[in-house]
Amino acid sequence: MSTLLERAFEEARRLPESEQDALAAILLEEIESEERWEKSFAESQDVLRKMANEALREAEEGEVEEFGPDDL
């Protein structure tokens, strides 16, 4: 465990139990959210690869138009 996380847990131990539970719920939700994001990103690699290849093909065939901030 990192020093910073140990310090955070030490501080959390001083909080009332209800606040500890609220903090724990936030931390667990953040961890679960990160795991969902990593899984989703890992599973999307084939789709992203296909989209990138299609964009490259369109660029090579001149099907892409220039677009910049002034075009908004």
Beta strands, then each sheet from edge to edge (+ up, - down):
end
